[in-house]
Amino acid sequence: MSAIPKISRPLYQSIKMAVRYFEQDVSAKLKDKRKLSPFLLQLIRQQRPELKAIDLTYVFCNDTFLLDLNQRFLNHDTLTDIITFDMSENHHSLLGEIYISVERIVENARTFENSYQKELHRIIFHGALHLCGFKDKSENEKAIMTQEENRCLFQYFQPYENVL
């Protein structure tokens, strides 16, 4: 009886990857999840090639829900558009939960004169960038984060720019 040959797989197939989206008492109106998920995974893999597993969960919620998280876990008593939790146990796997207030996205879109979809995706990318190590506490860090968000938006929407 002959041995079963090992099947050689490309590296990307041996990486465990998942992106999940949930809505908590809101409708995020997120479009094209089948396009967005691989884009997010590729973004993270480019920034963190050492990862063997990526597991992201996005939870879209309202201001009240996110404020409660902000108060309980970060001791901040302010509204925010996003909170990102990195719950990874080692440097070879990424386990992240990203909470996004749909109400803040609507307000930000008005304030910055962006479409809702563009602002929603900016914040989605913002959370993924945090998990890649990008910060936004100092003015310099904020500038770099904004530059990376803009790069992601351009790459993601480039073929569809006229739709926005």
C-alpha atoms as one frame of an Amber mdcrd trajectory, in Angstrom:
protein
   0.000   0.000   0.000   1.496   3.329  -1.019   1.552   6.430   1.167  -0.881
   9.232   0.464   1.083  12.115  -1.067   1.025  15.456   0.708  -0.734  18.168
  -1.222   1.253  21.346  -1.441  -0.882  24.447  -0.827  -0.013  28.072  -1.302
   0.696  29.939   1.956  -2.522  31.964   1.803  -4.584  28.761   1.878  -2.914
  27.599   5.088  -3.801  30.823   6.896  -7.062  30.673   8.829  -9.021  33.812
   8.075 -12.479  35.070   8.906 -14.320  38.373   8.918 -17.775  38.574  10.455
 -20.297  41.420  10.532 -23.075  41.850  13.090 -25.674  44.540  13.688 -26.800
  45.378  17.225 -30.184  47.158  16.967 -29.092  49.132  13.871 -28.869  48.741
  10.121 -25.372  49.551   8.917 -26.314  49.284   5.227 -22.913  47.723   4.556
 -22.599  46.763   0.903 -20.403  44.215  -0.874 -19.223  42.169   2.117 -17.846
  39.587  -0.323 -15.527  42.255  -1.679 -14.770  43.903   1.661 -13.728  40.812
   3.604 -10.860  39.761   1.309  -9.766  43.401   1.050  -9.511  43.639   4.858
  -7.661  40.341   5.102  -5.192  41.418   2.405  -4.672  44.766   4.140  -3.819
  43.020   7.401  -1.622  40.385   5.741   0.385  43.124   4.004   1.003  44.906
   7.302   1.436  41.783   9.432   2.845  38.968   7.268   3.751  36.884  10.351
   0.099  36.105  11.051  -1.089  32.521  10.667  -4.692  33.253  11.673  -6.912
  36.317  11.345 -10.325  36.492  12.984 -12.152  39.828  12.839 -15.595  40.644
  14.129 -17.258  43.939  13.271 -20.264  44.930  15.370 -22.341  47.862  14.139
 -24.278  49.474  16.958 -25.771  52.743  18.217 -24.215  55.499  20.344 -25.691
  54.171  23.594 -24.226  50.699  23.114 -20.783  52.056  22.209 -20.813  54.628
  25.019 -21.484  51.814  27.490 -18.459  49.896  26.164 -16.360  53.052  26.268
 -17.291  53.668  29.906 -16.956  50.053  31.089 -13.759  49.038  29.336 -11.859
  52.262  28.635 -13.124  54.542  31.426 -14.057  57.194  28.838 -17.360  59.026
  29.186 -17.550  60.283  25.603 -19.228  59.313  22.376 -16.940  57.753  19.817
 -17.314  56.297  16.351 -15.197  53.186  16.933 -13.634  51.022  19.604 -11.147
  48.343  18.607 -10.241  45.466  20.915  -7.195  43.330  20.124  -7.719  40.086
  22.003  -4.873  38.183  20.380  -3.015  35.751  22.585   0.190  35.629  20.549
   1.935  37.368  17.652   1.009  34.657  15.128  -2.740  35.140  15.350  -4.987
  38.164  15.313  -8.291  38.124  17.143 -10.038  41.471  16.954 -13.432  42.915
  17.775 -14.339  46.262  16.252 -17.424  48.147  17.407 -18.740  50.968  15.215
 -21.501  53.454  16.009 -23.707  53.903  12.954 -25.036  57.147  14.466 -21.499
  58.581  14.604 -20.888  57.499  10.998 -23.990  59.412   9.875 -22.859  62.488
  11.831 -19.258  62.229  10.567 -20.454  61.926   6.973 -22.382  65.183   7.382
 -19.552  66.957   9.210 -16.845  65.942   6.711 -19.166  66.145   3.681 -18.595
  62.515   2.719 -21.049  59.901   1.569 -22.273  57.535   4.250 -20.651  54.543
   2.507 -17.285  56.279   2.222 -17.326  57.311   5.890 -18.453  53.822   6.950
 -15.570  52.239   5.063 -13.075  54.799   6.404 -13.966  53.712   9.941 -13.933
  50.018   9.016 -10.405  50.466   7.646  -9.473  52.572  10.689 -10.250  49.633
  12.982  -8.244  47.198  10.860  -5.316  49.637  10.809  -5.386  49.833  14.614
  -5.048  46.044  14.679  -2.032  46.401  12.379  -0.332  48.671  14.911  -1.296
  52.127  13.666  -2.052  54.638  16.422  -3.880  57.979  16.455  -3.079  59.658
  19.777  -0.560  62.272  18.612  -0.981  64.691  15.695   1.723  62.840  13.743
   0.053  59.469  14.366  -3.317  60.920  13.300  -1.780  62.212  10.067  -0.281
  58.808   9.279  -3.569  57.054  10.139  -5.542  59.420   7.880  -3.041  58.850
   5.064  -3.463  55.071   5.422  -7.263  55.363   5.559  -7.192  57.443   2.366
  -4.938  54.886   0.679  -7.376  52.104   1.620 -10.379  54.107   0.410  -8.663
  54.833  -2.902  -7.679  51.208  -3.452 -11.055  49.847  -2.421 -13.274  52.303
  -4.313 -11.042  53.229  -7.262 -13.011  51.289  -9.888 -16.281  52.563  -8.397
 -15.340  56.149  -7.561 -18.141  57.554  -9.696 -20.686  55.604  -7.588 -19.777
  57.513  -4.431
